[in-house]
Amino acid sequence: MPKGAIRLAESAVRDLEEMGRWYARQGVPETGERTLRRILESIGLLAEQPDMGRVVPEFGQSSLRELIRPPFRIVYRREPEGVSIVRVWRSERVLEVPEAESRD
């Protein structure tokens, strides 16, 4: 697949915003900024390597994949024109993929 588009679902945007707020409440906003940069760099790699993540074990769908960047899971849907980031989720949480957003 040639270099594709990357789209962030509203759920992923909310996850990233909440992550930043959480680190700010903990008094370590710089850690949040560094973590956000690392996550965005990982997401950027998906434009050229959309299959680099593993299939999400809970769902077993070949198009629903994830990158593990402890303590986060970057969950994305592999699509013909690129990838859609569905969630950026703490690893210890039970994964919930919003059905409507995951197929947009």
C-alpha positions, 0 to 999 in steps of 0.5 A: 500500500502506498503512503496513506492517510491517517485519520483520528476518530473523535474517540482517539482525539478525546483519549489524547486530550484526556491523557494530557489532562491526566498528566497535568493533574499529576503535576507532570505536564512535560511527561504528558507532552513527551508521551503525546509526541511519542504516540504521534510519532508512532502513529506517523509510522503507520502512513507507510507501514500500516501493517506494523501493528498486531491484530487486536486479540480481543476482537480477532479482526484482521483490519483492527490492529494495535501498536503497543507503546507502554502504557498505551495501546494505539488501536487503529482500523486498517483501511484501503486508503490508510488508517483510522486511529480509533483509540489510544487506550491505557493497556490495563483498561478493557478495550472498547471500540466505538462501532460507529467511529471505528468504521468512519 
